[in-house]
Amino acid sequence: MYYAATRLIALLAILATLALMIYMARPWGDNYAYQSLSGYVWLLGFALWAILPYFVVLFLVRRPFQSQAKLIFVIGALIISLGGVALYVDAALLHPDPQGALAFIAVPFYQFIILGLLTGYHLLFSQKRSL
């Protein structure tokens, strides 16, 4: 059950992040930044960076967890996914600002810190069980 729910949350977070990024970048029309192919390449690079933590969640959810570690990982995945999307919504819709796109650079750093803590907890918990 937790596997499907966590995967669904991460996939929805990927879609929401990409939709908000495209909405903020506005690569259609006569936008100066997208007059050549290099603008689209930069947008693709930033999009990959922004959704990378969600792919790590998808990868980690495949590993076997003990019952207590499952709950901690699901809570961590919710914090990463819903928290990240909430920060992107805040930057894009609630407080629109020209520097709001920097959220797509900064938020993955914080998400990776949380992922590092979750992975460390998982390793510590799995080593404690094997001793």
CORDACOR-V611354 format. One record per residue. RES is the residue in one letter. NEAR is the number of other ideal C-beta (glycine too) atoms within 8 Angstrom. Layout:
RES_NEAR + RES_NEAR
//
This chain:
M_4 + Y_10 + Y_8 + A_7 + A_9 + T_13 + R_10 + L_8 + I_12 + A_15 + L_10 + L_9 + A_14 + I_11 + L_8 + A_11 + T_16 + L_11 + A_8 + L_13 + M_14 + I_10 + Y_8 + M_11 + A_10 + R_8 + P_10 + W_5 + G_4 + D_3 + N_10 + Y_5 + A_7 + Y_11 + Q_6 + S_5 + L_5 + S_6 + G_12 + Y_9 + V_8 + W_8 + L_13 + L_8 + G_8 + F_11 + A_11 + L_8 + W_10 + A_12 + I_11 + L_9 + P_12 + Y_15 + F_10 + V_10 + V_14 + L_11 + F_7 + L_12 + V_13 + R_6 + R_6 + P_2 + F_8 + Q_8 + S_6 + Q_7 + A_12 + K_10 + L_9 + I_10 + F_15 + V_11 + I_8 + G_12 + A_13 + L_10 + I_9 + I_15 + S_14 + L_10 + G_10 + G_15 + V_12 + A_8 + L_10 + Y_15 + V_11 + D_10 + A_14 + A_11 + L_6 + L_7 + H_6 + P_7 + D_6 + P_4 + Q_5 + G_11 + A_10 + L_7 + A_11 + F_15 + I_10 + A_8 + V_12 + P_13 + F_8 + Y_8 + Q_12 + F_10 + I_8 + I_11 + L_14 + G_8 + L_9 + L_12 + T_9 + G_8 + Y_10 + H_13 + L_8 + L_8 + F_11 + S_10 + Q_8 + K_7 + R_7 + S_5 + L_4
//
